[in-house]
Amino acid sequence: MAFDLIGIFTSPLIEQLLTVVLIIILTYLVVRFYRIIITRIAGTVPSGLVASLQQIGSWAIWILGVIIILNTLNVSILLLLVLLFLGGLTMIMAYRHILTDMAASQFVSTYQPFKVGEWIEVQDYYGRVIERNLIQTKILTPDNEIVIIPNSTLLRRSVINRTRSGALRIQIPVVVSTEIDLAKIQDQLLHIAEDIKVDLLPDTIPQVRVTQVTLQETRLVLLLQIANPAKRDQIISEVQKKFYELLSKRN
């Protein structure tokens, strides 16, 4: 009987079974260690990204563990390659958006179209960059609203860096009746620009341009270069308010 028990525990099948159990235990421990390491080195990385990295890495480790187990069981190498391909394809499809954002982050880091602290305009959003990570870029608008822009959007859309131009050029539109003398309207707009000279870039000259003329109205824009991009909306509102106040008094 003793001889039979020894034979059973030393049989190739039992050895393979023990090896499989050992690989499963080691794979589990490696996954746990990987998650702990990612959590500790994450720093200021968003918690959602940390969780995604932990999950992606855990899947990859388990897939590798399964492949080692199948190899231990003498499974065909072709089947191993197929499983590896399917596992990798599944991970890419599940995290394709995150991977795209991460790739875009590398592009931004390489070419540096903007830095934290600079004012940018993307699509309809305008604000100061307050944070950039592997997944997204955060900007703070003049209204103190935080806008989160996926990094992949920065590759598909035009990014205007308003800081590196030295000043922010703004266009302030106004609409007046065609009956009003355009020369006087221009003088009023330039006079208003003179009143806010402290907010303008030194040695710049405000300009007034006519953009459209119809039988009922004339559209103009006042072109200014302001020193502080954060005051863009405030200056536009202030100029338009002063202009229409003067216009109502004139009427």
C-alpha positions in Angstrom: 0.0 0.0 0.0 2.8 2.4 0.9 4.5 1.7 -2.4 1.2 2.5 -4.3 0.8 5.9 -2.4 4.3 6.9 -3.3 3.7 6.0 -6.9 0.6 8.1 -7.0 2.2 11.2 -5.5 5.2 10.9 -7.8 3.2 10.3 -11.0 3.5 12.9 -13.8 -0.1 13.8 -13.5 0.2 14.8 -9.8 3.4 16.7 -10.5 1.7 18.7 -13.3 -1.3 19.4 -11.0 1.0 20.6 -8.2 2.9 22.7 -10.7 -0.4 24.3 -11.9 -1.5 25.1 -8.4 1.9 26.6 -7.7 1.7 28.8 -10.8 -1.8 30.0 -9.9 -0.6 30.9 -6.4 2.4 32.7 -7.8 0.3 34.5 -10.4 -2.1 35.7 -7.7 0.7 37.0 -5.6 2.3 38.8 -8.5 -1.0 40.5 -9.3 -1.4 41.6 -5.7 2.1 42.9 -5.6 1.6 44.7 -9.0 -1.6 46.5 -7.7 0.2 47.6 -4.6 3.1 49.0 -6.6 0.8 50.9 -9.0 -1.1 52.4 -6.1 2.1 53.6 -4.4 3.7 55.2 -7.5 0.5 56.7 -8.8 1.0 60.0 -7.1 -1.4 62.6 -8.6 -2.7 60.3 -11.3 -6.5 60.2 -11.3 -8.0 57.3 -9.3 -9.9 56.2 -12.4 -6.7 55.8 -14.4 -5.0 54.0 -11.5 -7.9 51.5 -11.5 -7.6 51.0 -15.2 -3.9 50.4 -15.1 -4.3 47.9 -12.3 -7.0 46.1 -14.2 -5.0 46.0 -17.5 -1.9 44.8 -15.8 -3.8 42.2 -13.8 -5.3 40.8 -16.9 -1.9 40.7 -18.7 -0.4 38.9 -15.7 -3.2 36.3 -15.5 -3.0 35.7 -19.3 0.7 35.1 -18.9 0.0 32.7 -16.1 -2.6 30.8 -18.1 -0.1 30.5 -21.0 2.6 29.1 -18.6 0.0 26.6 -17.3 -1.0 25.5 -20.7 2.7 25.1 -21.7 3.2 23.0 -18.6 0.4 20.8 -19.7 2.0 20.4 -23.1 -0.7 22.2 -24.9 0.0 23.1 -28.6 2.0 26.3 -29.1 -0.4 27.4 -31.8 -3.2 27.4 -29.2 -1.1 29.4 -26.9 -0.5 32.0 -29.6 -4.2 32.2 -30.4 -5.1 32.7 -26.8 -2.4 35.4 -26.4 -3.7 37.1 -29.5 -7.3 37.0 -28.4 -6.4 38.2 -24.9 -4.4 41.1 -26.3 -7.2 42.0 -28.8 -9.8 42.0 -26.0 -7.7 44.3 -23.8 -7.1 46.7 -26.7 -10.8 46.8 -27.6 -11.9 47.3 -24.0 -9.4 50.1 -23.3 -9.1 51.6 -26.8 -10.2 55.1 -25.6 -7.8 55.1 -22.7 -5.0 53.9 -24.9 -5.8 56.7 -27.4 -5.7 59.3 -24.7 -2.4 58.0 -23.4 -0.9 58.1 -26.9 -2.1 61.6 -27.3 -0.5 62.5 -24.0 2.8 61.4 -25.3 2.4 63.6 -28.4 1.6 66.6 -26.2 4.6 65.9 -24.0 6.9 65.7 -27.1 5.7 68.7 -29.0 4.5 70.8 -26.0 1.8 72.9 -27.7 1.0 74.2 -24.2 2.1 73.9 -20.6 0.4 74.0 -17.3 -0.5 77.7 -16.5 -0.9 78.8 -20.1 -4.2 79.9 -21.6 -5.5 77.8 -24.4 -8.7 77.6 -26.6 -10.0 74.2 -27.7 -13.3 73.9 -29.6 -15.7 76.2 -27.6 -13.6 76.0 -24.4 -11.2 78.7 -23.3 -9.3 78.7 -20.0 -6.0 78.3 -18.2 -4.4 74.8 -18.0 -4.4 73.7 -14.4 -3.5 70.0 -14.9 -2.4 67.5 -17.5 -2.1 63.7 -17.0 -2.0 60.6 -19.2 -5.8 60.7 -19.8 -7.1 64.2 -19.7 -6.3 67.9 -19.6 -8.1 70.2 -17.2 -8.6 73.9 -17.8 -10.1 76.6 -15.6 -12.4 79.0 -17.5 -12.7 82.7 -16.6 -16.0 81.8 -14.9 -14.1 79.5 -12.5 -15.5 76.4 -14.2 -13.3 73.3 -14.6 -13.5 71.8 -18.1 -12.0 68.3 -18.6 -10.8 67.6 -22.1 -9.7 64.1 -23.2 -6.2 64.2 -24.5 -7.3 62.5 -27.8 -9.5 65.6 -28.4 -6.3 67.7 -28.5 -5.1 65.7 -31.5 -8.4 66.0 -33.4 -9.1 69.6 -32.7 -7.1 72.8 -33.2 -5.5 74.1 -30.0 -4.8 77.9 -29.8 -2.2 78.9 -27.3 -3.2 82.4 -26.2 -0.3 82.9 -23.8 2.7 82.4 -26.1 1.5 85.0 -28.6 2.5 87.6 -26.0 -1.1 88.9 -25.7 -4.6 87.9 -26.3 -6.3 89.5 -29.3 -10.0 89.8 -28.9 -12.8 90.9 -31.2 -15.7 92.8 -29.7 -18.7 92.8 -32.1 -21.3 95.6 -32.1 -24.3 96.2 -34.3 -25.7 99.7 -35.2 -28.3 101.0 -37.5 -27.2 102.1 -40.9 -28.5 105.6 -40.3 -25.8 106.3 -37.7 -22.6 107.9 -38.9 -19.9 105.3 -38.9 -17.1 107.8 -38.2 -18.8 108.8 -34.9 -19.3 105.2 -34.0 -15.7 104.5 -34.6 -14.7 107.5 -32.4 -16.9 106.2 -29.6 -15.4 102.7 -29.7 -11.9 104.1 -29.7 -12.7 106.4 -26.9 -14.0 103.4 -24.9 -10.8 101.5 -25.7 -8.8 104.5 -24.3 -10.8 104.2 -21.0 -9.6 100.6 -20.5 -6.0 101.3 -21.7 -4.7 99.9 -18.4 -5.9 96.4 -19.5 -4.4 96.6 -23.0 -1.0 95.5 -24.1 1.4 98.6 -24.1 2.2 100.1 -27.5 -0.8 98.5 -29.2 -3.4 100.4 -31.2 -7.1 99.5 -31.0 -8.7 99.1 -34.4 -12.3 99.2 -35.7 -13.4 97.2 -38.7 -16.7 96.9 -40.5 -17.6 93.2 -41.1 -21.1 93.5 -42.6 -23.4 96.1 -44.0 -27.1 95.6 -44.8 -30.0 97.9 -45.5 -31.0 97.8 -41.8 -27.8 97.5 -39.8 -24.0 97.6 -39.8 -21.8 95.2 -38.0 -18.4 96.2 -36.6 -15.7 94.8 -34.5 -13.4 96.5 -32.1 -9.9 94.8 -32.1 -8.0 94.9 -28.9 -4.9 93.2 -27.5 -5.2 92.6 -23.8 -2.4 91.8 -21.4 -4.3 89.4 -19.1 -6.2 86.6 -20.9 -8.2 85.9 -17.8 -10.1 89.2 -18.3 -11.2 88.5 -21.9 -14.9 87.9 -21.2 -15.0 90.7 -18.6 -13.5 93.3 -21.1 -15.8 92.2 -23.9 -18.8 92.6 -21.6 -17.6 96.0 -20.3 -16.9 97.5 -23.7 -20.3 96.4 -25.1 -22.1 97.7 -22.1 -20.4 101.1 -22.3 -21.0 101.3 -26.1 -24.7 100.6 -26.0 -25.1 103.0 -23.0 -23.6 105.7 -25.2 -25.7 104.6 -28.1 -28.9 104.8 -26.1 -28.1 108.2 -24.8 -27.4 109.4 -28.3 -30.7 108.1 -29.5 
